[in-house]
C-alpha cells in the first residue's frame, strides 16, 4: 500500500467521522433561546417564544416559527450542514443555513422575504437553559 492510498483512506475516515458527528449533534428538537437581528441579540418576542425546529435522522426537518409551520430537508457535506426549506412551508424564507452547531447550541441564520436576516439561537429541548 502506498502513501497516497493511506492518505486518501485517512481523509475519507476523518470526513465520515465529521459527518456522523454533525448528524448526531443536529438530530434533535431545538427550542428558541434568543434572536439576533442587525447585530443585536435579544430575548424572543411574544410571537417567537414557542418557536422550535426538529431535525430528523431521515434528513427532514419540521418546526414552528412565529406560529407558522416550516419544513424541509437538510444535508451534511464537508463538515457543513445545509438546510433547504420547502416552498410549501407556511413560514417563508429566502434561504436558511446553520451558522454554528456546538454541543447544546444551534445558531440558525435565515432571510425572510422582506430581506431581513435573522439568527435564531436554539437549545435542545431537554436543555436546562
N, CA, C and O atoms as a printed pandas DataFrame, in Angstrom:
     atom_number atom_name residue_name chain_id  residue_number  x_coord  y_coord  z_coord
0              1         N          UNK        A               1    0.849   -1.166    0.000
1              2        CA          UNK        A               1    0.000    0.000    0.000
2              3         C          UNK        A               1    0.900    1.236    0.000
3              4         O          UNK        A               1    1.832    1.340    0.798
4              5         N          UNK        A               2    0.610    2.160   -0.898
5              6        CA          UNK        A               2    1.465    3.340   -0.965
6              7         C          UNK        A               2    0.934    4.463   -0.070
7              8         O          UNK        A               2   -0.174    4.374    0.460
8              9         N          UNK        A               3    1.718    5.494    0.087
9             10        CA          UNK        A               3    1.405    6.613    0.976
10            11         C          UNK        A               3    0.141    7.339    0.517
11            12         O          UNK        A               3   -0.668    7.765    1.341
12            13         N          UNK        A               4   -0.024    7.476   -0.784
13            14        CA          UNK        A               4   -1.197    8.169   -1.334
14            15         C          UNK        A               4   -2.486    7.432   -0.947
15            16         O          UNK        A               4   -3.468    8.072   -0.570
16            17         N          UNK        A               5   -2.495    6.128   -1.035
17            18        CA          UNK        A               5   -3.671    5.335   -0.680
18            19         C          UNK        A               5   -3.982    5.473    0.806
19            20         O          UNK        A               5   -5.141    5.622    1.193
20            21         N          UNK        A               6   -2.955    5.424    1.627
21            22        CA          UNK        A               6   -3.144    5.569    3.069
22            23         C          UNK        A               6   -3.694    6.959    3.386
23            24         O          UNK        A               6   -4.617    7.096    4.189
24            25         N          UNK        A               7   -3.128    7.986    2.757
25            26        CA          UNK        A               7   -3.584    9.357    2.978
26            27         C          UNK        A               7   -5.055    9.508    2.574
27            28         O          UNK        A               7   -5.839   10.079    3.332
28            29         N          UNK        A               8   -5.435    9.017    1.417
29            30        CA          UNK        A               8   -6.822    9.116    0.952
30            31         C          UNK        A               8   -7.763    8.345    1.881
31            32         O          UNK        A               8   -8.871    8.804    2.160
32            33         N          UNK        A               9   -7.334    7.193    2.353
33            34        CA          UNK        A               9   -8.145    6.415    3.291
34            35         C          UNK        A               9   -8.374    7.164    4.588
35            36         O          UNK        A               9   -9.493    7.199    5.099
36            37         N          UNK        A              10   -7.312    7.768    5.129
37            38        CA          UNK        A              10   -7.436    8.548    6.362
38            39         C          UNK        A              10   -8.345    9.755    6.158
39            40         O          UNK        A              10   -9.161   10.078    7.021
40            41         N          UNK        A              11   -8.201   10.420    5.014
41            42        CA          UNK        A              11   -9.031   11.581    4.694
42            43         C          UNK        A              11  -10.504   11.178    4.644
43            44         O          UNK        A              11  -11.363   11.898    5.155
44            45         N          UNK        A              12  -10.797   10.034    4.033
45            46        CA          UNK        A              12  -12.166    9.533    3.931
46            47         C          UNK        A              12  -12.733    9.224    5.314
47            48         O          UNK        A              12  -13.871    9.590    5.607
48            49         N          UNK        A              13  -11.970    8.567    6.155
49            50        CA          UNK        A              13  -12.417    8.207    7.501
50            51         C          UNK        A              13  -12.677    9.459    8.333
51            52         O          UNK        A              13  -13.684    9.532    9.037
52            53         N          UNK        A              14  -11.791   10.436    8.263
53            54        CA          UNK        A              14  -11.977   11.685    9.002
54            55         C          UNK        A              14  -13.248   12.390    8.531
55            56         O          UNK        A              14  -14.022   12.877    9.356
56            57         N          UNK        A              15  -13.473   12.451    7.218
57            58        CA          UNK        A              15  -14.688   13.056    6.675
58            59         C          UNK        A              15  -15.932   12.346    7.150
59            60         O          UNK        A              15  -16.927   12.992    7.482
60            61         N          UNK        A              16  -15.894   11.031    7.189
61            62        CA          UNK        A              16  -17.032   10.240    7.649
62            63         C          UNK        A              16  -17.322   10.503    9.129
63            64         O          UNK        A              16  -18.480   10.641    9.524
64            65         N          UNK        A              17  -16.282   10.572    9.930
65            66        CA          UNK        A              17  -16.459   10.851   11.362
66            67         C          UNK        A              17  -17.066   12.235   11.560
67            68         O          UNK        A              17  -17.987   12.391   12.363
68            69         N          UNK        A              18  -16.573   13.235   10.850
69            70        CA          UNK        A              18  -17.119   14.591   10.947
70            71         C          UNK        A              18  -18.586   14.599   10.546
71            72         O          UNK        A              18  -19.411   15.238   11.199
72            73         N          UNK        A              19  -18.905   13.897    9.485
73            74        CA          UNK        A              19  -20.287   13.815    9.008
74            75         C          UNK        A              19  -21.195   13.187   10.061
75            76         O          UNK        A              19  -22.285   13.695   10.325
76            77         N          UNK        A              20  -20.757   12.097   10.656
77            78        CA          UNK        A              20  -21.567   11.415   11.667
78            79         C          UNK        A              20  -21.730   12.274   12.914
79            80         O          UNK        A              20  -22.805   12.296   13.513
80            81         N          UNK        A              21  -20.681   12.976   13.311
81            82        CA          UNK        A              21  -20.779   13.844   14.477
82            83         C          UNK        A              21  -21.745   14.990   14.226
83            84         O          UNK        A              21  -22.532   15.332   15.109
84            85         N          UNK        A              22  -21.705   15.588   13.047
85            86        CA          UNK        A              22  -22.624   16.680   12.719
86            87         C          UNK        A              22  -24.050   16.179   12.752
87            88         O          UNK        A              22  -24.933   16.852   13.285
88            89         N          UNK        A              23  -24.291   14.992   12.183
89            90        CA          UNK        A              23  -25.640   14.450   12.163
90            91         C          UNK        A              23  -26.120   14.164   13.578
91            92         O          UNK        A              23  -27.257   14.488   13.922
92            93         N          UNK        A              24  -25.276   13.567   14.395
93            94        CA          UNK        A              24  -25.676   13.254   15.763
94            95         C          UNK        A              24  -25.990   14.520   16.538
95            96         O          UNK        A              24  -26.909   14.529   17.357
96            97         N          UNK        A              25  -25.252   15.577   16.298
97            98        CA          UNK        A              25  -25.470   16.814   17.033
98            99         C          UNK        A              25  -26.750   17.510   16.621
99           100         O          UNK        A              25  -27.451   18.041   17.483
100          101         N          UNK        A              26  -27.082   17.530   15.352
101          102        CA          UNK        A              26  -28.235   18.308   14.897
102          103         C          UNK        A              26  -29.549   17.548   15.046
103          104         O          UNK        A              26  -30.603   18.172   15.172
104          105         N          UNK        A              27  -29.514   16.226   15.034
105          106        CA          UNK        A              27  -30.744   15.434   15.143
106          107         C          UNK        A              27  -31.295   15.593   16.551
107          108         O          UNK        A              27  -30.818   14.973   17.501
108          109         N          UNK        A              28  -32.316   16.444   16.661
109          110        CA          UNK        A              28  -32.866   16.786   17.957
110          111         C          UNK        A              28  -34.028   17.745   17.747
111          112         O          UNK        A              28  -34.225   18.265   16.649
112          113         N          UNK        A              29  -34.790   17.973   18.799
113          114        CA          UNK        A              29  -35.762   19.069   18.802
114          115         C          UNK        A              29  -35.088   20.238   19.501
115          116         O          UNK        A              29  -34.569   20.104   20.609
116          117         N          UNK        A              30  -35.104   21.392   18.834
117          118        CA          UNK        A              30  -34.437   22.588   19.317
118          119         C          UNK        A              30  -35.470   23.659   19.617
119          120         O          UNK        A              30  -36.378   23.889   18.818
120          121         N          UNK        A              31  -35.340   24.318   20.764
121          122        CA          UNK        A              31  -36.234   25.399   21.168
122          123         C          UNK        A              31  -35.492   26.724   21.164
123          124         O          UNK        A              31  -34.301   26.788   21.468
124          125         N          UNK        A              32  -36.204   27.766   20.818
125          126        CA          UNK        A              32  -35.580   29.091   20.741
126          127         C          UNK        A              32  -35.142   29.578   22.124
127          128         O          UNK        A              32  -35.845   29.401   23.119
128          129         N          UNK        A              33  -33.980   30.186   22.154
129          130        CA          UNK        A              33  -33.465   30.786   23.390
130          131         C          UNK        A              33  -33.277   32.284   23.208
131          132         O          UNK        A              33  -33.565   33.067   24.113
132          133         N          UNK        A              34  -32.789   32.686   22.022
133          134        CA          UNK        A              34  -32.534   34.101   21.752
134          135         C          UNK        A              34  -32.631   34.343   20.245
135          136         O          UNK        A              34  -32.637   33.409   19.444
136          137         N          UNK        A              35  -32.708   35.620   19.887
137          138        CA          UNK        A              35  -32.805   36.041   18.485
138          139         C          UNK        A              35  -31.756   37.117   18.255
139          140         O          UNK        A              35  -31.488   37.939   19.132
140          141         N          UNK        A              36  -31.168   37.103   17.070
141          142        CA          UNK        A              36  -30.232   38.167   16.708
142          143         C          UNK        A              36  -30.653   38.757   15.369
143          144         O          UNK        A              36  -30.837   38.040   14.385
144          145         N          UNK        A              37  -30.802   40.076   15.354
145          146        CA          UNK        A              37  -31.079   40.821   14.121
146          147         C          UNK        A              37  -30.280   42.112   14.169
147          148         O          UNK        A              37  -30.160   42.736   15.223
148          149         N          UNK        A              38  -29.739   42.509   13.037
149          150        CA          UNK        A              38  -28.977   43.747   12.919
150          151         C          UNK        A              38  -27.854   43.826   13.952
151          152         O          UNK        A              38  -27.534   44.905   14.450
152          153         N          UNK        A              39  -27.255   42.665   14.271
153          154        CA          UNK        A              39  -26.129   42.615   15.187
154          155         C          UNK        A              39  -26.489   42.691   16.661
155          156         O          UNK        A              39  -25.598   42.710   17.510
156          157         N          UNK        A              40  -27.781   42.734   16.984
157          158        CA          UNK        A              40  -28.232   42.817   18.369
158          159         C          UNK        A              40  -28.913   41.515   18.773
159          160         O          UNK        A              40  -29.794   41.022   18.071
160          161         N          UNK        A              41  -28.500   40.967   19.904
161          162        CA          UNK        A              41  -29.134   39.765   20.434
162          163         C          UNK        A              41  -30.151   40.153   21.493
163          164         O          UNK        A              41  -29.873   40.984   22.358
164          165         N          UNK        A              42  -31.331   39.547   21.420
165          166        CA          UNK        A              42  -32.384   39.848   22.376
166          167         C          UNK        A              42  -33.230   38.614   22.658
167          168         O          UNK        A              42  -33.130   37.608   21.956
168          169         N          UNK        A              43  -34.065   38.699   23.695
169          170        CA          UNK        A              43  -34.984   37.620   24.031
170          171         C          UNK        A              43  -36.053   37.524   22.942
171          172         O          UNK        A              43  -36.387   38.528   22.313
172          173         N          UNK        A              44  -36.587   36.331   22.718
173          174        CA          UNK        A              44  -37.628   36.189   21.694
174          175         C          UNK        A              44  -38.829   37.087   21.987
175          176         O          UNK        A              44  -39.206   37.298   23.140
176          177         N          UNK        A              45  -39.418   37.608   20.909
177          178        CA          UNK        A              45  -40.658   38.387   21.015
178          179         C          UNK        A              45  -41.782   37.427   21.403
179          180         O          UNK        A              45  -41.638   36.214   21.251
180          181         N          UNK        A              46  -42.899   37.958   21.902
181          182        CA          UNK        A              46  -44.004   37.072   22.309
182          183         C          UNK        A              46  -44.414   36.066   21.228
183          184         O          UNK        A              46  -44.718   34.916   21.545
184          185         N          UNK        A              47  -44.427   36.480   19.969
185          186        CA          UNK        A              47  -44.825   35.558   18.895
186          187         C          UNK        A              47  -43.742   34.527   18.563
187          188         O          UNK        A              47  -43.985   33.614   17.774
188          189         N          UNK        A              48  -42.548   34.664   19.156
189          190        CA          UNK        A              48  -41.447   33.734   18.907
190          191         C          UNK        A              48  -41.168   32.807   20.096
191          192         O          UNK        A              48  -40.395   31.859   19.952
192          193         N          UNK        A              49  -41.758   33.044   21.236
193          194        CA          UNK        A              49  -41.374   32.325   22.458
194          195         C          UNK        A              49  -41.585   30.816   22.377
195          196         O          UNK        A              49  -40.909   30.068   23.085
196          197         N          UNK        A              50  -42.488   30.358   21.549
197          198        CA          UNK        A              50  -42.730   28.918   21.418
198          199         C          UNK        A              50  -42.122   28.342   20.143
199          200         O          UNK        A              50  -42.466   27.226   19.752
200          201         N          UNK        A              51  -41.232   29.072   19.490
201          202        CA          UNK        A              51  -40.625   28.591   18.244
202          203         C          UNK        A              51  -39.707   27.398   18.507
203          204         O          UNK        A              51  -39.012   27.341   19.521
204          205         N          UNK        A              52  -39.719   26.462   17.584
205          206        CA          UNK        A              52  -38.919   25.245   17.699
206          207         C          UNK        A              52  -38.664   24.686   16.300
207          208         O          UNK        A              52  -39.336   25.048   15.334
208          209         N          UNK        A              53  -37.685   23.803   16.219
209          210        CA          UNK        A              53  -37.391   23.082   14.985
210          211         C          UNK        A              53  -36.826   21.715   15.370
211          212         O          UNK        A              53  -36.027   21.596   16.298
212          213         N          UNK        A              54  -37.257   20.690   14.638
213          214        CA          UNK        A              54  -36.769   19.332   14.868
214          215         C          UNK        A              54  -36.083   18.834   13.605
215          216         O          UNK        A              54  -36.680   18.804   12.528
216          217         N          UNK        A              55  -34.822   18.445   13.750
217          218        CA          UNK        A              55  -34.081   17.823   12.658
218          219         C          UNK        A              55  -34.125   16.316   12.869
219          220         O          UNK        A              55  -33.722   15.814   13.919
220          221         N          UNK        A              56  -34.617   15.601   11.865
221          222        CA          UNK        A              56  -34.810   14.153   11.946
222          223         C          UNK        A              56  -33.666   13.392   11.284
223          224         O          UNK        A              56  -32.961   13.927   10.428
224          225         N          UNK        A              57  -33.495   12.142   11.690
225          226        CA          UNK        A              57  -32.443   11.297   11.118
226          227         C          UNK        A              57  -32.628   11.056    9.626
227          228         O          UNK        A              57  -31.652   10.796    8.922
228          229         N          UNK        A              58  -33.864   11.135    9.126
229          230        CA          UNK        A              58  -34.113   10.892    7.699
230          231         C          UNK        A              58  -33.811   12.117    6.828
231          232         O          UNK        A              58  -34.189   12.166    5.658
232          233         N          UNK        A              59  -33.123   13.106    7.416
233          234        CA          UNK        A              59  -32.680   14.324    6.718
234          235         C          UNK        A              59  -33.823   15.278    6.401
235          236         O          UNK        A              59  -33.715   16.087    5.479
236          237         N          UNK        A              60  -34.920   15.194    7.157
237          238        CA          UNK        A              60  -36.005   16.160    7.042
238          239         C          UNK        A              60  -36.030   16.998    8.316
239          240         O          UNK        A              60  -35.435   16.631    9.329
240          241         N          UNK        A              61  -36.725   18.127    8.247
241          242        CA          UNK        A              61  -36.948   18.907    9.448
242          243         C          UNK        A              61  -38.351   19.488    9.404
243          244         O          UNK        A              61  -38.944   19.652    8.338
244          245         N          UNK        A              62  -38.859   19.790   10.572
245          246        CA          UNK        A              62  -40.154   20.450   10.711
246          247         C          UNK        A              62  -40.063   21.339   11.930
247          248         O          UNK        A              62  -39.353   21.030   12.887
248          249         N          UNK        A              63  -40.784   22.440   11.893
249          250        CA          UNK        A              63  -40.756   23.337   13.030
250          251         C          UNK        A              63  -41.895   24.320   12.986
251          252         O          UNK        A              63  -42.761   24.259   12.113
252          253         N          UNK        A              64  -41.883   25.227   13.937
253          254        CA          UNK        A              64  -42.870   26.286   14.013
254          255         C          UNK        A              64  -42.134   27.576   14.338
255          256         O          UNK        A              64  -41.519   27.706   15.396
256          257         N          UNK        A              65  -42.203   28.530   13.413
257          258        CA          UNK        A              65  -41.609   29.854   13.597
258          259         C          UNK        A              65  -42.750   30.864   13.586
259          260         O          UNK        A              65  -43.514   30.936   12.623
260          261         N          UNK        A              66  -42.861   31.630   14.638
261          262        CA          UNK        A              66  -43.914   32.638   14.781
262          263         C          UNK        A              66  -45.298   32.037   14.545
263          264         O          UNK        A              66  -46.173   32.673   13.957
264          265         N          UNK        A              67  -45.481   30.803   15.013
265          266        CA          UNK        A              67  -46.759   30.134   14.903
266          267         C          UNK        A              67  -47.061   29.555   13.532
267          268         O          UNK        A              67  -48.172   29.082   13.292
268          269         N          UNK        A              68  -46.082   29.586   12.621
269          270        CA          UNK        A              68  -46.271   29.067   11.268
270          271         C          UNK        A              68  -45.336   27.886   11.032
271          272         O          UNK        A              68  -44.184   27.888   11.466
272          273         N          UNK        A              69  -45.857   26.880   10.335
273          274        CA          UNK        A              69  -45.068   25.684   10.064
274          275         C          UNK        A              69  -43.947   25.979    9.060
275          276         O          UNK        A              69  -44.128   26.700    8.079
276          277         N          UNK        A              70  -42.789   25.392    9.348
277          278        CA          UNK        A              70  -41.677   25.405    8.397
278          279         C          UNK        A              70  -41.166   23.974    8.319
279          280         O          UNK        A              70  -41.045   23.291    9.336
280          281         N          UNK        A              71  -40.870   23.531    7.114
281          282        CA          UNK        A              71  -40.393   22.161    6.914
282          283         C          UNK        A              71  -39.459   22.138    5.723
283          284         O          UNK        A              71  -39.398   23.079    4.931
284          285         N          UNK        A              72  -38.729   21.031    5.618
285          286        CA          UNK        A              72  -37.803   20.902    4.506
286          287         C          UNK        A              72  -36.839   19.760    4.717
287          288         O          UNK        A              72  -37.141   18.781    5.400
288          289         N          UNK        A              73  -35.665   19.905    4.113
289          290        CA          UNK        A              73  -34.628   18.882    4.159
290          291         C          UNK        A              73  -33.319   19.497    4.623
291          292         O          UNK        A              73  -33.103   20.705    4.527
292          293         N          UNK        A              74  -32.460   18.637    5.123
293          294        CA          UNK        A              74  -31.121   19.069    5.488
294          295         C          UNK        A              74  -30.130   18.018    5.028
295          296         O          UNK        A              74  -30.473   16.848    4.858
296          297         N          UNK        A              75  -28.904   18.450    4.830
297          298        CA          UNK        A              75  -27.843   17.526    4.425
298          299         C          UNK        A              75  -26.538   18.004    5.045
299          300         O          UNK        A              75  -26.423   19.142    5.500
300          301         N          UNK        A              76  -25.572   17.119    5.051
301          302        CA          UNK        A              76  -24.263   17.436    5.598
302          303         C          UNK        A              76  -23.228   17.134    4.537
303          304         O          UNK        A              76  -23.213   16.046    3.961
304          305         N          UNK        A              77  -22.358   18.104    4.280
305          306        CA          UNK        A              77  -21.307   17.910    3.289
306          307         C          UNK        A              77  -20.072   18.680    3.745
307          308         O          UNK        A              77  -20.129   19.871    4.049
308          309         N          UNK        A              78  -18.968   17.965    3.782
309          310        CA          UNK        A              78  -17.684   18.561    4.134
310          311         C          UNK        A              78  -17.732   19.299    5.468
311          312         O          UNK        A              78  -17.154   20.376    5.613
312          313         N          UNK        A              79  -18.432   18.706    6.445
313          314        CA          UNK        A              79  -18.495   19.287    7.772
314          315         C          UNK        A              79  -19.477   20.437    7.931
315          316         O          UNK        A              79  -19.550   21.033    9.005
316          317         N          UNK        A              80  -20.232   20.764    6.889
317          318        CA          UNK        A              80  -21.216   21.843    6.964
318          319         C          UNK        A              80  -22.613   21.270    6.803
319          320         O          UNK        A              80  -22.830   20.347    6.018
320          321         N          UNK        A              81  -23.553   21.821    7.548
321          322        CA          UNK        A              81  -24.941   21.383    7.465
322          323         C          UNK        A              81  -25.700   22.364    6.590
323          324         O          UNK        A              81  -25.716   23.565    6.859
324          325         N          UNK        A              82  -26.330   21.848    5.542
325          326        CA          UNK        A              82  -27.105   22.655    4.601
326          327         C          UNK        A              82  -28.587   22.420    4.854
327          328         O          UNK        A              82  -29.017   21.280    5.028
328          329         N          UNK        A              83  -29.365   23.494    4.873
329          330        CA          UNK        A              83  -30.788   23.427    5.185
330          331         C          UNK        A              83  -31.572   24.045    4.034
331          332         O          UNK        A              83  -31.247   25.142    3.579
332          333         N          UNK        A              84  -32.607   23.343    3.558
333          334        CA          UNK        A              84  -33.458   23.843    2.485
334          335         C          UNK        A              84  -34.909   23.752    2.919
335          336         O          UNK        A              84  -35.425   22.660    3.159
336          337         N          UNK        A              85  -35.564   24.892    3.019
337          338        CA          UNK        A              85  -36.980   24.920    3.399
338          339         C          UNK        A              85  -37.834   24.618    2.172
339          340         O          UNK        A              85  -37.514   25.034    1.058
340          341         N          UNK        A              86  -38.925   23.889    2.394
341          342        CA          UNK        A              86  -39.862   23.571    1.318
342          343         C          UNK        A              86  -40.615   24.827    0.893
343          344         O          UNK        A              86  -40.918   25.695    1.711
344          345         N          UNK        A              87  -40.906   24.903   -0.389
345          346        CA          UNK        A              87  -41.655   26.049   -0.926
346          347         C          UNK        A              87  -43.050   26.131   -0.328
347          348         O          UNK        A              87  -43.622   27.217   -0.237
348          349         N          UNK        A              88  -43.611   24.976    0.087
349          350        CA          UNK        A              88  -44.967   24.977    0.640
350          351         C          UNK        A              88  -44.996   25.181    2.159
351          352         O          UNK        A              88  -46.037   24.988    2.788
352          353         N          UNK        A              89  -43.864   25.569    2.751
353          354        CA          UNK        A              89  -43.854   25.902    4.178
354          355         C          UNK        A              89  -44.701   27.153    4.405
355          356         O          UNK        A              89  -44.722   28.062    3.576
356          357         N          UNK        A              90  -45.386   27.182    5.520
357          358        CA          UNK        A              90  -46.208   28.341    5.853
358          359         C          UNK        A              90  -45.321   29.539    6.220
359          360         O          UNK        A              90  -45.623   30.672    5.844
360          361         N          UNK        A              91  -44.216   29.288    6.960
361          362        CA          UNK        A              91  -43.248   30.335    7.277
362          363         C          UNK        A              91  -42.273   30.408    6.114
363          364         O          UNK        A              91  -41.534   29.456    5.862
364          365         N          UNK        A              92  -42.263   31.520    5.409
365          366        CA          UNK        A              92  -41.465   31.662    4.191
366          367         C          UNK        A              92  -40.077   32.220    4.484
367          368         O          UNK        A              92  -39.920   33.183    5.236
368          369         N          UNK        A              93  -39.077   31.594    3.873
369          370        CA          UNK        A              93  -37.704   32.093    3.945
370          371         C          UNK        A              93  -37.107   32.080    2.541
371          372         O          UNK        A              93  -37.453   31.239    1.711
372          373         N          UNK        A              94  -36.211   33.021    2.293
373          374        CA          UNK        A              94  -35.465   33.011    1.031
374          375         C          UNK        A              94  -34.377   31.947    1.078
375          376         O          UNK        A              94  -34.120   31.255    0.092
376          377         N          UNK        A              95  -33.736   31.828    2.252
377          378        CA          UNK        A              95  -32.698   30.821    2.464
378          379         C          UNK        A              95  -32.499   30.617    3.964
379          380         O          UNK        A              95  -32.878   31.450    4.787
380          381         N          UNK        A              96  -31.889   29.478    4.285
381          382        CA          UNK        A              96  -31.547   29.138    5.672
382          383         C          UNK        A              96  -30.179   28.491    5.676
383          384         O          UNK        A              96  -29.788   27.838    4.708
384          385         N          UNK        A              97  -29.453   28.670    6.763
385          386        CA          UNK        A              97  -28.196   27.934    6.914
386          387         C          UNK        A              97  -27.838   27.810    8.386
387          388         O          UNK        A              97  -28.205   28.647    9.210
388          389         N          UNK        A              98  -27.123   26.761    8.686
389          390        CA          UNK        A              98  -26.622   26.564   10.039
390          391         C          UNK        A              98  -25.380   27.436   10.179
391          392         O          UNK        A              98  -24.369   27.216    9.512
392          393         N          UNK        A              99  -25.474   28.411   11.043
393          394        CA          UNK        A              99  -24.360   29.327   11.287
394          395         C          UNK        A              99  -23.301   28.637   12.152
395          396         O          UNK        A              99  -22.104   28.719   11.873
396          397         N          UNK        A             100  -23.765   27.956   13.207
397          398        CA          UNK        A             100  -22.849   27.185   14.040
398          399         C          UNK        A             100  -23.644   26.104   14.763
399          400         O          UNK        A             100  -24.838   26.241   15.029
400          401         N          UNK        A             101  -22.943   25.044   15.064
401          402        CA          UNK        A             101  -23.532   23.915   15.773
402          403         C          UNK        A             101  -22.504   23.435   16.784
403          404         O          UNK        A             101  -21.475   22.859   16.432
404          405         N          UNK        A             102  -22.809   23.686   18.031
405          406        CA          UNK        A             102  -21.938   23.269   19.129
406          407         C          UNK        A             102  -22.780   22.450   20.082
407          408         O          UNK        A             102  -24.009   22.475   20.014
408          409         N          UNK        A             103  -22.130   21.732   20.962
409          410        CA          UNK        A             103  -22.893   20.941   21.925
410          411         C          UNK        A             103  -23.808   21.852   22.731
411          412         O          UNK        A             103  -23.349   22.762   23.422
412          413         N          UNK        A             104  -25.103   21.597   22.633
413          414        CA          UNK        A             104  -26.070   22.366   23.393
414          415         C          UNK        A             104  -26.465   23.697   22.799
415          416         O          UNK        A             104  -27.158   24.471   23.459
416          417         N          UNK        A             105  -26.050   24.001   21.563
417          418        CA          UNK        A             105  -26.382   25.296   20.961
418          419         C          UNK        A             105  -26.345   25.209   19.440
419          420         O          UNK        A             105  -25.371   24.744   18.849
420          421         N          UNK        A             106  -27.429   25.667   18.822
421          422        CA          UNK        A             106  -27.546   25.719   17.362
422          423         C          UNK        A             106  -27.873   27.148   16.969
423          424         O          UNK        A             106  -28.829   27.730   17.480
424          425         N          UNK        A             107  -27.087   27.716   16.065
425          426        CA          UNK        A             107  -27.379   29.038   15.513
426          427         C          UNK        A             107  -27.829   28.844   14.076
427          428         O          UNK        A             107  -27.074   28.359   13.233
428          429         N          UNK        A             108  -29.070   29.230   13.809
429          430        CA          UNK        A             108  -29.687   29.036   12.509
430          431         C          UNK        A             108  -29.988   30.399   11.898
431          432         O          UNK        A             108  -30.814   31.149   12.420
432          433         N          UNK        A             109  -29.316   30.720   10.789
433          434        CA          UNK        A             109  -29.497   32.011   10.111
434          435         C          UNK        A             109  -30.469   31.823    8.950
435          436         O          UNK        A             109  -30.408   30.829    8.226
436          437         N          UNK        A             110  -31.359   32.786    8.786
437          438        CA          UNK        A             110  -32.288   32.741    7.656
438          439         C          UNK        A             110  -32.661   34.154    7.233
439          440         O          UNK        A             110  -32.519   35.116    7.988
440          441         N          UNK        A             111  -33.141   34.241    6.003
441          442        CA          UNK        A             111  -33.609   35.526    5.470
442          443         C          UNK        A             111  -35.066   35.367    5.063
443          444         O          UNK        A             111  -35.417   34.452    4.318
444          445         N          UNK        A             112  -35.911   36.268    5.558
445          446        CA          UNK        A             112  -37.324   36.226    5.204
446          447         C          UNK        A             112  -37.554   37.078    3.954
447          448         O          UNK        A             112  -36.671   37.847    3.573
448          449         N          UNK        A             113  -38.723   36.959    3.305
449          450        CA          UNK        A             113  -38.958   37.660    2.035
450          451         C          UNK        A             113  -38.728   39.170    2.050
451          452         O          UNK        A             113  -38.421   39.742    1.004
452          453         N          UNK        A             114  -38.867   39.838    3.204
453          454        CA          UNK        A             114  -38.601   41.282    3.235
454          455         C          UNK        A             114  -37.107   41.587    3.374
455          456         O          UNK        A             114  -36.725   42.731    3.620
456          457         N          UNK        A             115  -36.268   40.565    3.216
457          458        CA          UNK        A             115  -34.804   40.634    3.186
458          459         C          UNK        A             115  -34.145   40.812    4.563
459          460         O          UNK        A             115  -32.934   41.016    4.638
460          461         N          UNK        A             116  -34.908   40.739    5.625
461          462        CA          UNK        A             116  -34.318   40.807    6.960
462          463         C          UNK        A             116  -33.648   39.471    7.267
463          464         O          UNK        A             116  -34.244   38.405    7.111
464          465         N          UNK        A             117  -32.388   39.558    7.710
465          466        CA          UNK        A             117  -31.633   38.364    8.108
466          467         C          UNK        A             117  -31.722   38.219    9.623
467          468         O          UNK        A             117  -31.495   39.168   10.373
468          469         N          UNK        A             118  -32.057   37.016   10.047
469          470        CA          UNK        A             118  -32.268   36.727   11.461
470          471         C          UNK        A             118  -31.455   35.497   11.841
471          472         O          UNK        A             118  -31.295   34.574   11.042
472          473         N          UNK        A             119  -30.950   35.494   13.055
473          474        CA          UNK        A             119  -30.313   34.296   13.605
474          475         C          UNK        A             119  -31.139   33.856   14.795
475          476         O          UNK        A             119  -31.362   34.626   15.729
476          477         N          UNK        A             120  -31.592   32.611   14.757
477          478        CA          UNK        A             120  -32.242   32.002   15.911
478          479         C          UNK        A             120  -31.168   31.231   16.663
479          480         O          UNK        A             120  -30.454   30.417   16.077
480          481         N          UNK        A             121  -31.059   31.484   17.941
481          482        CA          UNK        A             121  -30.162   30.729   18.806
482          483         C          UNK        A             121  -31.051   29.742   19.554
483          484         O          UNK        A             121  -31.938   30.126   20.316
484          485         N          UNK        A             122  -30.788   28.465   19.314
485          486        CA          UNK        A             122  -31.649   27.403   19.819
486          487         C          UNK        A             122  -30.875   26.460   20.740
487          488         O          UNK        A             122  -29.662   26.289   20.617
488          489         N          UNK        A             123  -31.614   25.862   21.657
489          490        CA          UNK        A             123  -31.030   24.872   22.569
490          491         C          UNK        A             123  -31.853   23.603   22.497
491          492         O          UNK        A             123  -33.037   23.659   22.165
492          493         N          UNK        A             124  -31.252   22.452   22.801
493          494        CA          UNK        A             124  -32.012   21.211   22.777
494          495         C          UNK        A             124  -33.206   21.278   23.731
495          496         O          UNK        A             124  -33.142   21.928   24.774
496          497         N          UNK        A             125  -34.278   20.610   23.366
497          498        CA          UNK        A             125  -35.499   20.643   24.160
498          499         C          UNK        A             125  -35.257   20.235   25.615
499          500         O          UNK        A             125  -35.849   20.809   26.529
500          501         N          UNK        A             126  -34.406   19.264   25.825
501          502        CA          UNK        A             126  -34.160   18.766   27.181
502          503         C          UNK        A             126  -33.096   19.570   27.929
503          504         O          UNK        A             126  -32.651   19.162   29.002
504          505         N          UNK        A             127  -32.690   20.704   27.369
505          506        CA          UNK        A             127  -31.648   21.519   27.973
506          507         C          UNK        A             127  -32.174   22.267   29.197
507          508         O          UNK        A             127  -33.360   22.587   29.282
508          509         N          UNK        A             128  -31.287   22.536   30.131
509          510        CA          UNK        A             128  -31.635   23.293   31.337
510          511         C          UNK        A             128  -31.707   24.782   31.056
511          512         O          UNK        A             128  -32.271   25.528   31.856
512          513         N          UNK        A             129  -31.142   25.240   29.924
513          514        CA          UNK        A             129  -31.142   26.687   29.585
514          515         C          UNK        A             129  -32.503   27.199   29.260
515          516         O          UNK        A             129  -32.661   28.383   28.959
